[in-house]
Amino acid sequence: MNGTESLLREFDRWDEDLARLEDECAADDWAQRERLMTTAQRTVAAYRGRILPRLNPEHTPSTAYAHIVADQLTHAVDLLEDLQRELVRPTHDPQLELRIYETLAVIRALGTVVRRFHQFDHARRS
């Protein structure tokens, strides 16, 4: 399996994990804050442990744009991790949950861009 296929598989794995989490949260009637915390934790763990390490020059299409998007994705994951830490504090900004949802949306959008770069690059090389 090449780097592109491995990366795409990790994105799919993350999507599947969040879908299972959503089903679990709905079935067990989790509180919104609990659901958000767990989603943020799993996203940070997936990106730090499995996705971001695969976004290195060896596996990334060689365009400046792809590297910029990967860099912005790294920054978004860093921000999510910081916001997640704030969420566990007893008092926090009332807009914190909205900021977490926005950051998750940014991560999802940037992840889609990275996927498309890799799919295009893979198709071009085949």
N, C-alpha and C positions, 0 to 999 in steps of 0.2 A: 504494500500500500504506500503510495507516495504522500508527500506532505500535504498537498491540496486535499486529497481524499480524507486524510486523517483529520485535518482541520474542519472540513465540512461535516464529518461524522461527529466531531465534538460539539459543533453548533447544534446539530440535530439532537444529540444527547442532552444538551442544556434545555432545549425546547421541550423535549419529552419529560425531563425532570420537573420543569415548571408546570406542565400540564398535569402530571401526577400530583404535585403539591396542591394545585388548585382543586382537584377532585377531593383530595384528603381534607383540605380546609373546609370545603363545602359540606362534606359528609359529617365531619366532626364539629361543625359550627364554630370554627375558630374566630376569635376576636380580630378585627381589622388590623390592629397594631401587631398582633402575633403573626398574622399572615404576611404582613409587610416585612417584618423583621426576618422571617424565615426565607422569604423570596429574595431579599437583599443578601442574606448570608449565603444562600446557594448560588446566587449569581456571582458574587465576589469569589467564592471558592472555585466555581467552574472556570471563570475567566483567569484568575490568578494561577490555578493549577493546571489547566488543560488547554485553554484557548490562547491567551496572550503569549505563552512560551512558543506556540507554533507560528506566531506572527513575527518571525525573525527574517532577516534577509534571505536566508536559505530557502524558506517556504513561501515568501511573499512575492507576488508579481513585481517586477522591477520597474515600477513607475513611482514618481515622486508623490503622486496623488494617493497611491495605496499606502505609502509609508506615513503620509500625513493623517490619513483616516485611522491607521493603526495606532498612531500616537494619540489622536483624540480619543480613541476607544480606551486606551490606557488611562488617560486623564479622567474619563467618565467613571471608570471602575474605581479609581482612587477616590473620587468624590463620593461615590456610592458607599464606599467603605467608611469614609468620614461621617456621612449622614447616618449610617447604620449605628455607629458609635454614639451619636447624639440621641438616637431613638431610645437607647436603653437608660438614658438619664431620667430621673424622676420628673424634671421640668425641662421642657424644650420649646423651641420656636413653634408657634401654632401652625406655621406653614411648612413644617418639616416633612410631614407625610406627603404633601403635594410636591415638594422638592425631590423626594425619593421617587415618586411615581414619574416625574419628569425625567429624572436621571435614568431610570429603568427604560423609559421610552427612547432616550438618546442612545443607550447601549444597544437596544434592539435595532434601532435604525442604522447605527454604524455597523453593527454586526451583519445586517442585510447587505450593506455596501461591500463589506469585506467578502462576504460569500459570493456576491456577484463578480467581484474582481477575480476571485479564484476560479469560479465556474467559467468565466470568459477566458481567462488565461489557460485553463485546462483544455477547454474546447479548441482554442487557437493552436495549442501544441499537438493536439490529437490528429 
